[in-house]
Amino acid sequence: MLSSLIKLLRPHQYIKNGFVLLGVVFAHAWEAPMLLEAGLAFLAFCAMASAVYVLNDIIDVDADRRHPVKRNRPLASGAIPVAQAWVIFAIAVAIALLLAALVSIWVIVLVAGYLVLNVAYTGWLKHVVILDVFSIATGFMLRILAGTLGLGIEPSQWLLLCGLMLTLFLGFAKRRAELADTSIERTPSGDGTRRVLNDYSLGLLDQFIAISAACTVLAYGLYTVSAETIALHGTGGLIYTLPFVIYGIFRYLFLLHARGGGNDTSRDLATDHHLLVTVALWLGLTIMLLT
């Protein structure tokens, strides 16, 4: 039962909520109270993310039972009854809102907005070409805003721009991985969970990926050398973190095209030593330059 519950809540996906912590890193907000609030906002998004995964599994349970891999998920396999999953969903939402309430009203609004966005995504947006990926990116923008606006930190336009382009890159990469996966059901008019894939092609997605990857590198590069950034951080050394960003994107593209990656960003990051080391070096150098 515990193993099934862990699979249902998907804690390995919590790494995505690290976007909540970017605000305190780039705003030099190292004070203990601010770090505590950032940690609570992070946990609030973790709880709400689990609630969303449970809700998605409840809604997609019938389609998952027909999928060669997803049929082994806790709800599709019957390891956890659907009625019990509704209770788990309600508890996760309550925990998320309670944790958010300990921080600020803005965090409550943003965490609740994340739930509303994902309900809309599951019911409609995930079937609308291009808008489906923008919806995924919006979820990450809500995380960044929770770690800035929710903590009383003025959100950086550069941070929002870089975050948007990076998450669009990852979103279109995920769609490409799904399109290449012949086991994913995508019936034109039936109940397939990925029928939006009929509106994509590998060539089109490769163009979207190339554009968003280039914009990510360009936006981050311009951020590191902007006069505003140098004045804020008191250093022009952030430019030396750019090679790690470029290498990380190139490595992810390699995994996408040559190793069957892209379907699960969190798992790709956790299992690829090159990406792990790259992120660690980028984060370590960034913190060293900012402190």
C-alpha positions in Angstrom: 0.0 0.0 0.0 2.8 2.4 0.9 4.6 1.7 -2.4 1.4 2.3 -4.4 0.8 5.5 -2.5 4.3 6.8 -3.3 3.7 5.9 -7.0 0.4 7.7 -6.9 1.9 10.9 -5.3 5.0 10.9 -7.6 7.4 12.6 -5.1 10.3 12.3 -7.7 8.5 15.1 -9.6 9.0 17.5 -6.7 12.3 18.6 -8.2 10.2 20.7 -10.6 9.1 22.8 -7.6 12.7 24.0 -7.3 11.5 26.9 -9.5 9.9 28.3 -6.3 13.4 28.8 -4.8 14.9 30.8 -7.6 13.6 34.0 -6.2 15.5 33.9 -3.0 18.6 32.8 -4.8 18.7 35.7 -7.3 17.3 38.3 -4.8 20.0 37.6 -2.2 17.3 36.8 0.3 19.4 34.6 2.6 17.7 35.5 5.9 16.3 32.6 7.9 12.7 33.8 7.9 12.7 34.3 4.1 14.3 30.8 3.6 11.6 29.3 5.9 8.8 30.9 3.9 10.4 29.8 0.7 10.6 26.3 2.0 6.9 26.3 3.0 5.9 27.6 -0.4 8.0 24.8 -2.0 6.2 22.2 0.2 2.9 23.7 -0.7 3.5 23.3 -4.4 4.8 19.7 -3.7 1.5 18.8 -2.0 -0.6 20.5 -4.7 1.5 18.8 -7.4 0.7 15.4 -5.8 -3.0 16.4 -5.7 -2.9 17.2 -9.4 -1.2 13.9 -10.2 -3.9 12.0 -8.2 -6.7 13.9 -10.0 -5.2 13.2 -13.4 -5.0 9.5 -12.6 -8.6 9.5 -11.5 -9.8 11.2 -14.7 -7.5 9.1 -17.0 -8.0 5.7 -15.2 -10.0 4.1 -18.0 -7.5 5.2 -20.7 -4.5 4.2 -18.4 -6.0 0.6 -18.2 -5.6 0.3 -21.9 -2.0 1.6 -22.0 0.8 -1.0 -22.0 2.8 0.9 -19.3 0.3 3.1 -17.5 -2.0 0.1 -16.7 0.5 -0.6 -13.9 -0.3 2.7 -12.1 -2.0 2.3 -8.7 -5.5 3.3 -9.8 -5.4 1.6 -13.2 -4.2 -1.7 -11.6 -6.6 -1.5 -8.8 -4.0 -1.3 -6.1 -5.7 1.9 -4.8 -9.5 2.2 -5.2 -10.7 5.4 -7.0 -12.9 6.3 -4.0 -9.8 6.2 -1.8 -7.9 8.3 -4.3 -10.5 11.1 -4.0 -9.8 11.2 -0.3 -6.0 11.4 -0.9 -6.7 14.2 -3.4 -8.7 16.2 -0.8 -6.1 15.7 1.9 -3.3 16.8 -0.4 -5.2 19.9 -1.5 -5.9 20.8 2.2 -2.2 20.4 3.1 -1.1 22.5 0.2 -3.5 25.4 1.1 -2.6 25.1 4.8 1.1 25.4 4.0 0.5 28.3 1.6 -1.6 30.1 4.3 1.5 30.0 6.6 3.3 32.2 4.0 1.0 34.7 2.4 -2.3 35.3 0.7 -0.4 35.5 -2.6 1.0 32.0 -2.2 -2.6 30.7 -1.5 -3.8 32.4 -4.7 -0.9 31.0 -6.8 -1.2 27.5 -5.3 -4.9 27.5 -5.8 -4.4 28.9 -9.3 -2.1 26.0 -10.1 -4.9 23.6 -9.3 -7.4 25.5 -11.4 -4.9 25.6 -14.3 -4.4 21.9 -14.1 -8.1 21.1 -14.0 -8.5 23.3 -17.1 -5.5 21.5 -18.7 -6.8 18.1 -18.0 -10.3 18.9 -19.2 -9.5 21.0 -22.2 -6.1 22.7 -22.7 -4.1 19.5 -23.1 -6.0 18.8 -26.3 -5.3 22.3 -27.9 -2.1 22.3 -30.0 0.6 24.7 -28.8 -1.6 26.1 -26.0 -1.1 22.8 -24.2 2.6 23.4 -23.8 2.0 27.1 -22.9 -0.2 25.8 -20.1 2.6 23.6 -18.8 4.9 26.6 -18.9 2.3 28.7 -17.0 2.4 26.2 -14.2 6.2 26.9 -13.8 5.6 30.7 -14.0 3.2 30.3 -11.0 6.0 28.6 -9.1 8.4 31.4 -9.8 5.8 34.0 -8.8 5.2 32.1 -5.6 8.9 32.3 -4.8 9.0 36.0 -5.5 5.7 37.8 -5.3 4.5 35.4 -2.7 7.5 36.2 -0.5 7.4 40.0 -1.0 10.2 39.9 -3.6 9.8 41.9 -6.8 9.8 39.3 -9.6 12.6 39.9 -12.1 11.5 40.2 -15.7 14.7 38.4 -16.7 13.9 35.5 -14.4 10.4 35.2 -15.8 11.6 35.4 -19.4 14.3 32.8 -18.9 11.9 30.6 -17.0 9.3 30.8 -19.7 11.6 30.0 -22.5 13.2 27.1 -20.6 9.8 25.5 -19.7 8.6 25.9 -23.3 11.7 24.1 -24.4 11.1 21.3 -22.0 7.4 21.2 -22.8 7.9 20.8 -26.6 10.6 18.3 -25.9 8.1 16.3 -23.9 5.6 16.4 -26.8 8.3 15.2 -29.2 9.2 12.3 -26.9 5.5 11.4 -26.7 5.0 11.6 -30.5 7.9 9.2 -31.0 6.4 6.8 -28.4 4.1 4.6 -30.5 2.6 3.1 -27.3 0.8 6.4 -26.5 -2.9 6.4 -27.5 -3.8 9.3 -29.6 -7.1 8.6 -31.4 -8.5 11.5 -33.5 -11.9 11.7 -31.9 -12.0 9.1 -29.2 -10.9 9.1 -25.6 -7.2 9.0 -26.2 -5.2 10.9 -23.6 -2.9 12.4 -26.2 -5.0 13.1 -29.2 -3.3 16.5 -29.5 -0.3 14.7 -30.9 -2.2 14.3 -34.1 -1.8 18.1 -34.6 2.0 17.9 -34.2 4.8 16.5 -36.4 8.4 15.8 -35.6 9.5 18.5 -38.0 7.2 21.1 -36.4 8.3 20.2 -32.9 11.9 20.3 -33.8 11.4 23.8 -35.0 9.6 24.8 -31.7 12.4 23.1 -29.7 15.2 24.8 -31.6 13.5 28.3 -31.2 12.8 27.9 -27.5 16.3 26.5 -26.8 18.0 29.3 -28.7 15.8 31.9 -26.9 16.6 30.3 -23.5 20.4 30.6 -24.1 20.0 34.1 -25.6 17.8 35.4 -22.7 20.0 34.0 -20.0 23.1 35.3 -21.7 21.7 38.8 -22.0 20.6 38.6 -18.4 24.1 37.8 -17.2 25.7 40.8 -19.0 22.9 43.4 -18.5 23.9 46.5 -16.6 20.9 46.0 -14.3 22.1 42.5 -13.3 25.7 43.6 -12.7 24.5 46.5 -10.5 22.1 44.3 -8.6 24.6 41.5 -7.9 27.7 43.6 -7.8 29.4 41.2 -10.2 29.7 40.6 -13.9 30.8 37.0 -13.3 27.4 35.4 -14.0 28.5 35.2 -17.6 30.8 32.3 -16.6 27.7 30.2 -15.7 26.4 30.4 -19.3 28.5 27.5 -20.6 26.7 25.2 -18.1 23.3 26.4 -19.4 24.3 25.7 -23.0 25.8 22.3 -22.2 22.7 21.3 -20.2 20.4 22.1 -23.1 22.6 20.3 -25.6 22.8 17.3 -23.3 19.0 17.3 -22.9 18.7 17.4 -26.7 21.1 14.5 -27.0 19.0 12.5 -24.5 15.8 13.4 -26.4 17.1 12.3 -29.8 19.6 9.5 -28.9 18.5 8.0 -25.6 14.7 8.1 -25.6 14.6 10.9 -23.0 12.3 13.9 -22.8 9.1 12.1 -21.5 9.9 12.7 -17.8 12.2 15.6 -17.1 12.6 14.8 -13.4 13.6 11.3 -14.1 16.0 12.4 -16.9 17.7 14.8 -14.5 17.9 12.2 -11.7 19.3 9.4 -13.8 21.7 11.3 -16.1 25.0 12.0 -14.4 26.0 14.6 -17.0 22.8 16.7 -16.2 23.2 16.2 -12.5 26.8 17.4 -12.5 26.0 20.3 -14.8 23.1 21.6 -12.7 25.2 21.2 -9.5 28.1 23.1 -11.0 25.8 25.8 -12.3 24.1 26.2 -9.0 27.3 26.1 -7.0 29.0 28.7 -9.2 25.9 30.9 -9.2 25.6 30.9 -5.4 29.4 31.6 -5.0 29.1 34.6 -7.3 26.1 36.0 -5.6 27.3 35.7 -2.1 
